[in-house]
Amino acid sequence: MFEKAVLIVGGNKGDRNALLKSAVEAVSELGEMTLRSKVYETEAWGGVAKGPFLNQVVEIKTAYSPFELLAFIQQIETTLGRKRDEHWGDRTMDIDIIFFGDRVIDTPELQVPHPFIAERKFVLVPLAEVLSEFIHPVLGKSSQQMLEECEDKSEVWELEG
């Protein structure tokens, strides 16, 4: 059984472009890549990280369970130099599962849909680009509607090229 998983991929340390490309390539090996947003440069969110991030939303059709997918993406993060030193701090790579089909998962290890989607422009801008009409299974709002209602004032720029 295949299911569509929507992920946000990003980081703000090291060679951000190369790391983002490596992460997206590694994620594409976990299933068929069905959607990919443009790359966006975004202000750090949460008041801890210092430098701007590069972020991209991707969708894959995968046979893995949500927990298997989580284990694989955490391996990718580690391979790309992720250190879990500081919550919301600077990092080489961060990959989060935003949606997994229309499933709702609430465990200590994994929360899907991601609990902060509606508060984060750095997620909503690329998400609305590729899945504007997708309805959040808990909030009952489209990605575009969540973006329009988002109170986050941080800057999100489409990366040139």
C-alpha positions as CSV (number, residue, x, y, z in Angstrom):
1,M,0.0,0.0,0.0
2,F,1.4,3.3,-1.0
3,E,0.7,6.6,0.7
4,K,1.7,10.2,0.0
5,A,3.9,11.8,2.6
6,V,4.6,15.6,2.5
7,L,7.9,16.7,4.0
8,I,9.6,20.0,4.7
9,V,13.4,19.8,4.1
10,G,15.7,22.6,5.2
11,G,18.8,23.8,7.1
12,N,20.9,26.8,7.8
13,K,24.4,25.6,8.5
14,G,27.2,24.6,6.1
15,D,26.7,24.6,2.3
16,R,22.9,25.0,2.5
17,N,22.4,24.4,-1.3
18,A,24.4,21.2,-1.4
19,L,22.9,19.9,1.8
20,L,19.4,20.6,0.6
21,K,20.0,18.8,-2.7
22,S,21.6,15.8,-0.9
23,A,18.6,15.6,1.4
24,V,16.0,15.8,-1.3
25,E,18.0,13.2,-3.3
26,A,18.1,10.9,-0.3
27,V,14.4,11.4,0.4
28,S,13.6,10.5,-3.2
29,E,15.1,7.1,-2.6
30,L,12.3,6.4,0.0
31,G,9.6,6.6,-2.6
32,E,8.5,8.2,-5.8
33,M,8.9,12.0,-5.8
34,T,5.5,13.4,-6.9
35,L,5.9,17.1,-6.0
36,R,8.7,19.5,-5.2
37,S,8.3,23.2,-4.4
38,K,10.7,25.9,-5.3
39,V,13.5,26.5,-2.8
40,Y,12.9,29.3,-0.4
41,E,15.2,31.3,1.9
42,T,13.6,32.0,5.1
43,E,14.2,33.8,8.4
44,A,15.0,31.6,11.3
45,W,11.8,30.7,13.3
46,G,11.4,30.2,17.1
47,G,14.0,32.8,18.3
48,V,16.9,30.3,18.7
49,A,18.6,29.7,15.3
50,K,20.7,32.6,14.0
51,G,21.1,32.3,10.2
52,P,18.5,32.1,7.4
53,F,17.3,28.7,6.3
54,L,16.8,27.2,2.9
55,N,13.5,25.2,2.8
56,Q,11.7,23.1,0.3
57,V,8.5,21.0,0.5
58,V,8.5,17.7,-1.2
59,E,5.9,14.9,-1.6
60,I,6.7,11.3,-2.0
61,K,4.6,8.2,-2.6
62,T,6.0,5.7,-0.2
63,A,5.4,2.1,0.9
64,Y,6.9,2.8,4.3
65,S,4.9,3.4,7.4
66,P,5.0,6.8,9.1
67,F,7.4,5.5,11.8
68,E,9.7,3.7,9.2
69,L,9.8,7.0,7.2
70,L,10.7,8.9,10.4
71,A,13.5,6.5,11.1
72,F,14.9,6.9,7.6
73,I,14.7,10.7,7.5
74,Q,16.4,10.9,10.9
75,Q,19.2,8.8,9.4
76,I,19.4,11.2,6.5
77,E,19.7,14.1,8.9
78,T,22.5,12.4,10.9
79,T,24.4,11.5,7.7
80,L,24.2,15.2,6.6
81,G,25.7,16.3,9.9
82,R,22.6,17.1,12.1
83,K,23.4,17.4,15.7
84,R,20.5,17.7,18.1
85,D,22.1,20.1,20.5
86,E,19.5,22.9,20.8
87,H,15.7,22.8,20.2
88,W,14.9,25.0,17.2
89,G,18.7,25.8,16.9
90,D,20.9,26.1,13.9
91,R,21.2,22.8,12.0
92,T,22.7,21.4,8.8
93,M,19.5,19.5,8.0
94,D,16.0,19.2,9.4
95,I,13.4,17.0,7.7
96,D,9.9,17.0,9.1
97,I,6.8,15.0,8.1
98,I,4.1,17.5,7.6
99,F,1.3,15.2,6.3
100,F,1.1,11.5,5.8
101,G,-2.0,11.0,3.6
102,D,-4.9,12.2,5.8
103,R,-3.7,10.3,8.9
104,V,-3.6,11.9,12.3
105,I,-0.8,10.5,14.5
106,D,-0.2,11.8,18.0
107,T,2.6,9.9,19.8
108,P,5.7,11.2,21.7
109,E,7.9,10.2,18.7
110,L,5.7,11.6,15.9
111,Q,2.9,14.1,15.5
112,V,1.2,14.2,12.1
113,P,0.0,16.6,10.8
114,H,3.0,18.6,12.1
115,P,1.6,20.6,15.1
116,F,3.0,24.0,14.0
117,I,2.1,24.1,10.3
118,A,-0.5,26.9,10.6
119,E,2.0,29.1,12.6
120,R,5.0,28.9,10.2
121,K,5.2,30.8,7.0
122,F,8.4,29.0,6.0
123,V,6.3,25.8,5.7
124,L,3.1,27.4,4.4
125,V,4.6,29.3,1.5
126,P,6.2,26.3,-0.2
127,L,3.3,24.1,0.8
128,A,0.7,26.4,-0.7
129,E,2.8,26.6,-3.9
130,V,2.5,22.8,-4.5
131,L,-0.6,21.8,-2.5
132,S,-2.7,24.9,-2.2
133,E,-6.0,23.0,-2.0
134,F,-4.9,20.2,0.3
135,I,-7.1,20.2,3.4
136,H,-5.5,19.8,6.8
137,P,-7.2,16.7,8.3
138,V,-7.5,18.3,11.7
139,L,-8.0,22.0,11.0
140,G,-10.2,21.5,8.0
141,K,-8.5,24.3,6.1
142,S,-6.6,24.4,2.8
143,S,-2.9,25.2,2.7
144,Q,-3.7,28.4,1.0
145,Q,-6.3,29.4,3.6
146,M,-3.8,28.6,6.4
147,L,-1.2,30.8,4.7
148,E,-3.7,33.7,4.3
149,E,-4.6,33.4,8.1
150,C,-1.0,32.9,9.3
151,E,0.2,35.6,11.7
152,D,3.9,34.8,11.3
153,K,5.6,38.0,10.0
154,S,8.9,36.4,9.1
155,E,10.3,36.8,5.6
156,V,10.2,34.1,3.0
157,W,12.0,34.6,-0.3
158,E,11.9,32.5,-3.4
159,L,15.5,31.5,-4.1
160,E,16.7,32.7,-7.5
161,G,17.8,30.2,-10.1
